[in-house]
Amino acid sequence: MTIQIDHLHKSYGSGAEAHEVLHDINLTIDSGEVFGILGSSGAGKSTLVRCINLLERPTSGKVLIDGRDITGAKGKELADVRAGIGMIFQNFSLFQQRTVLRNVTFPLELNHTPKAKREERARYLLDLVGLADLADRYPSQLSGGQQQRVAIARALANNPSIMLCDEATSALDSTTTAQILDLLRRINRELNVTLVVITHSLSVARNICDRVAMIDGGRIVEMGDTEELFANPQSDILKTLIADAKVENHRHKHDSASSDNPTDAPAKEEVK
């Protein structure tokens, strides 16, 4: 499904106390693409993604899904909108007292899907994310990567057309991050789910996103094809992030080389 955001503003408070966190956001996310919203902490990216499924209500402006204005949706209409939009978070947000299987069936319980059908759907999704053999485990018995896979399966329970991924790999190590990104890309391709990826990480954006919007201070400062944007950044913030990433990569390579070839190892005793 296509997502269109028109002249969206979001403020907290009112009058002289009002604090604007999003200013005149305009973007279109094409059906079936992986779209990244990139920004530093506090830039407004998580608030923006929460406006898409109306967890946050825009102060002004519109959110349209396939041309339909959902901004004022309430009651059953709002529930129907949210059923078509899955969401995963940095901290997984699993129910610790529920098994893996029952975490995935939870959204289907809310819409009164018969037990047999919801368990069938949940087992299919657990197989899709590679956890078919862990259905009876509890979240505390899983690794971080496995917990995020459960969260992904749960987000897919209602067969959504859109999935919002809010810093979904931030709590994971680099190897697990790569595995989760591979899974998300496969879901995008095989299920034709439109992905909106919120991240502060250049490597995450580069590895999975078709296009990226750079957000800073609540404003989109540039937007375009991921590789083109990173090859020729225009905004000061993106230039700084790319420069910082290069320094960090150089430092990491230097540290790795130093650990492989220690310079402070004791010298061999001279043979006389």
C-alpha positions as CSV (number, residue, x, y, z in Angstrom):
1,M,0.0,0.0,0.0
2,T,1.1,3.5,-0.7
3,I,1.6,5.9,2.2
4,Q,1.3,9.6,1.6
5,I,2.0,12.3,4.2
6,D,0.9,15.8,3.4
7,H,2.0,18.9,5.4
8,L,2.1,17.0,8.6
9,H,2.9,19.0,11.8
10,K,3.0,17.6,15.3
11,S,3.3,19.7,18.5
12,Y,3.0,18.9,22.2
13,G,1.4,21.4,24.5
14,S,-0.5,24.5,23.4
15,G,-0.1,28.2,23.2
16,A,3.1,29.7,24.4
17,E,4.0,26.2,25.8
18,A,3.7,24.4,22.5
19,H,6.7,22.5,21.3
20,E,6.8,21.5,17.6
21,V,8.5,18.1,17.0
22,L,7.5,17.7,13.4
23,H,7.4,20.5,10.9
24,D,5.7,20.3,7.5
25,I,6.5,16.7,6.6
26,N,5.8,15.7,3.1
27,L,6.6,12.3,1.6
28,T,5.2,9.4,-0.4
29,I,6.2,5.8,0.3
30,D,5.5,3.6,-2.7
31,S,3.7,0.3,-2.3
32,G,6.1,-2.6,-1.8
33,E,9.2,-0.5,-1.2
34,V,11.5,-0.4,1.8
35,F,11.7,3.2,2.9
36,G,14.0,4.4,5.6
37,I,13.6,7.4,8.0
38,L,17.1,8.2,9.2
39,G,18.0,10.5,12.0
40,S,19.9,11.0,15.2
41,S,18.2,10.6,18.6
42,G,15.6,13.3,19.2
43,A,15.2,14.1,15.5
44,G,11.5,13.2,15.4
45,K,11.7,10.0,13.4
46,S,9.8,7.8,16.0
47,T,7.1,10.4,16.4
48,L,6.7,10.5,12.6
49,V,6.3,6.7,12.3
50,R,3.8,6.7,15.1
51,C,1.7,9.3,13.2
52,I,1.4,6.7,10.3
53,N,-0.6,4.3,12.4
54,L,-2.1,7.1,14.6
55,L,-0.5,6.1,17.8
56,E,0.3,9.8,17.7
57,R,-2.3,12.2,16.3
58,P,-0.9,14.8,13.9
59,T,-1.6,18.4,15.0
60,S,-2.3,19.2,11.4
61,G,-1.8,17.7,8.0
62,K,-2.9,14.4,6.5
63,V,-1.9,10.7,6.4
64,L,-3.3,8.8,3.5
65,I,-3.1,5.1,2.8
66,D,-3.8,4.2,-0.9
67,G,-5.4,7.6,-1.3
68,R,-7.7,7.2,1.7
69,D,-7.4,9.9,4.4
70,I,-7.1,8.1,7.7
71,T,-6.1,11.1,9.9
72,G,-9.4,11.4,11.6
73,A,-10.1,7.6,11.9
74,K,-11.8,6.5,15.2
75,G,-13.4,3.5,16.7
76,K,-13.8,0.5,14.3
77,E,-12.3,2.5,11.4
78,L,-9.2,3.1,13.4
79,A,-9.0,-0.5,14.5
80,D,-9.3,-1.6,10.9
81,V,-6.5,0.8,9.8
82,R,-4.2,-0.5,12.5
83,A,-5.0,-4.1,11.7
84,G,-3.4,-3.5,8.3
85,I,-0.3,-1.9,9.8
86,G,2.1,-4.1,11.7
87,M,4.8,-2.7,14.0
88,I,8.0,-3.9,15.7
89,F,10.1,-2.1,18.3
90,Q,13.6,-2.0,19.7
91,N,12.7,-3.7,22.9
92,F,10.6,-6.4,21.3
93,S,7.5,-5.7,23.6
94,L,6.6,-9.4,24.0
95,F,4.3,-10.7,26.8
96,Q,6.7,-12.5,29.2
97,Q,3.9,-14.6,30.7
98,R,2.9,-16.0,27.3
99,T,4.5,-18.6,25.2
100,V,6.0,-17.8,21.8
101,L,2.9,-19.2,20.1
102,R,0.5,-17.3,22.3
103,N,2.5,-14.0,21.7
104,V,1.9,-14.5,18.0
105,T,-1.8,-15.4,18.4
106,F,-2.5,-12.4,20.6
107,P,-3.6,-10.0,17.7
108,L,-5.9,-12.7,16.4
109,E,-7.5,-13.1,19.8
110,L,-8.3,-9.5,19.8
111,N,-10.3,-9.8,16.6
112,H,-12.0,-13.0,17.7
113,T,-10.4,-15.3,15.2
114,P,-11.3,-19.0,16.0
115,K,-8.6,-20.7,18.1
116,A,-7.8,-23.3,15.4
117,K,-7.3,-20.7,12.7
118,R,-5.2,-18.4,14.9
119,E,-2.9,-21.2,15.9
120,E,-2.6,-22.4,12.3
121,R,-1.6,-18.8,11.3
122,A,0.8,-18.5,14.2
123,R,2.6,-21.7,13.4
124,Y,2.9,-20.7,9.7
125,L,4.5,-17.4,10.7
126,L,6.8,-19.0,13.3
127,D,8.0,-21.3,10.5
128,L,8.5,-18.3,8.2
129,V,10.7,-16.6,10.8
130,G,12.7,-19.7,11.6
131,L,11.2,-20.5,15.0
132,A,8.8,-23.4,14.4
133,D,10.6,-25.5,17.0
134,L,10.3,-22.8,19.8
135,A,6.6,-22.3,19.9
136,D,6.2,-23.5,23.5
137,R,9.2,-21.5,24.9
138,Y,8.8,-18.3,26.8
139,P,10.5,-15.0,25.8
140,S,13.0,-15.2,28.7
141,Q,14.3,-18.4,27.2
142,L,15.1,-16.8,23.9
143,S,18.0,-14.7,22.6
144,G,17.5,-11.1,21.5
145,G,17.4,-12.1,17.9
146,Q,14.9,-14.8,18.5
147,Q,12.7,-12.4,20.5
148,Q,12.7,-10.0,17.6
149,R,11.7,-12.8,15.2
150,V,8.7,-13.5,17.5
151,A,7.8,-9.8,17.4
152,I,8.0,-9.9,13.6
153,A,5.8,-13.0,13.4
154,R,3.3,-11.2,15.7
155,A,3.3,-8.1,13.6
156,L,2.4,-10.2,10.6
157,A,-0.5,-12.0,12.3
158,N,-3.2,-9.9,10.7
159,N,-1.6,-10.1,7.3
160,P,-0.8,-6.4,7.1
161,S,0.2,-4.6,4.0
162,I,2.5,-2.2,5.9
163,M,5.1,-2.9,8.6
164,L,6.7,-0.1,10.7
165,C,10.1,-1.0,12.1
166,D,11.1,1.4,14.9
167,E,14.9,0.9,15.6
168,A,14.2,-2.9,15.3
169,T,17.8,-3.9,15.4
170,S,19.3,-1.3,17.8
171,A,19.5,-3.8,20.7
172,L,21.2,-6.5,18.6
173,D,24.8,-7.3,17.7
174,S,26.0,-6.9,14.2
175,T,25.6,-10.5,13.1
176,T,22.1,-10.8,14.5
177,T,21.2,-7.4,12.9
178,A,22.3,-8.7,9.5
179,Q,20.1,-11.8,10.0
180,I,17.0,-9.7,11.0
181,L,17.5,-7.4,8.1
182,D,17.7,-10.4,5.7
183,L,14.5,-11.7,7.2
184,L,12.7,-8.3,6.8
185,R,13.9,-8.0,3.2
186,R,12.6,-11.5,2.5
187,I,9.2,-10.6,4.0
188,N,9.1,-7.5,1.9
189,R,9.8,-9.5,-1.3
190,E,7.7,-12.6,-0.6
191,L,4.7,-11.1,1.1
192,N,4.9,-7.7,-0.7
193,V,4.8,-5.8,2.6
194,T,5.7,-2.2,2.5
195,L,8.4,-1.6,5.1
196,V,9.1,1.7,6.9
197,V,12.4,1.4,8.7
198,I,13.2,3.9,11.4
199,T,16.9,4.0,12.2
200,H,19.9,6.0,13.4
201,S,22.3,3.6,11.7
202,L,23.7,4.4,8.3
203,S,24.6,0.7,7.8
204,V,21.1,-0.4,8.4
205,A,19.7,2.1,6.0
206,R,22.2,1.2,3.4
207,N,21.7,-2.5,3.8
208,I,17.9,-2.7,3.5
209,C,16.3,0.6,2.3
210,D,15.4,1.4,-1.3
211,R,15.0,5.1,-0.5
212,V,15.8,7.2,2.6
213,A,14.5,10.4,4.1
214,M,16.9,12.2,6.4
215,I,15.2,14.0,9.3
216,D,16.8,16.6,11.6
217,G,15.1,18.8,14.1
218,G,11.7,17.6,13.0
219,R,12.2,18.4,9.4
220,I,13.0,16.3,6.3
221,V,16.3,17.8,5.2
222,E,16.9,15.5,2.2
223,M,15.4,12.4,0.6
224,G,16.2,10.1,-2.3
225,D,17.6,6.8,-3.5
226,T,19.8,5.4,-0.7
227,E,23.0,4.9,-2.6
228,E,22.7,8.2,-4.4
229,L,22.0,10.0,-1.1
230,F,25.0,8.5,0.7
231,A,27.3,9.0,-2.3
232,N,26.4,12.7,-2.6
233,P,24.9,14.0,0.7
234,Q,23.6,17.6,0.6
235,S,22.6,18.3,4.3
236,D,25.2,19.1,7.0
237,I,23.7,16.4,9.3
238,L,24.1,13.6,6.7
239,K,27.6,14.7,5.8
240,T,28.5,14.6,9.5
241,L,27.0,11.2,10.0
242,I,28.9,9.8,7.0
243,A,32.2,11.3,8.1
244,D,31.7,10.0,11.7
245,A,30.9,6.5,10.3
246,K,34.1,6.6,8.3
247,V,36.2,7.5,11.3
248,E,34.5,4.8,13.4
249,N,35.2,2.2,10.7
250,H,38.8,3.3,10.4
251,R,39.2,3.0,14.2
252,H,37.5,-0.4,14.3
253,K,39.9,-1.7,11.5
254,H,42.9,-0.2,13.4
255,D,41.8,-1.8,16.7
256,S,41.3,-5.2,14.9
257,A,44.7,-5.0,13.3
258,S,46.3,-4.1,16.7
259,S,44.7,-7.1,18.4
260,D,45.9,-9.4,15.6
261,N,49.4,-8.0,15.7
262,P,50.1,-6.7,19.3
263,T,53.0,-4.3,19.5
264,D,53.4,-4.6,23.2
265,A,54.1,-8.3,23.3
266,P,57.3,-9.1,25.2
267,A,60.4,-9.4,23.0
268,K,61.9,-12.8,22.6
269,E,65.1,-13.3,24.6
270,E,68.1,-13.0,22.4
271,V,69.9,-16.2,21.8
272,K,73.5,-16.0,22.8
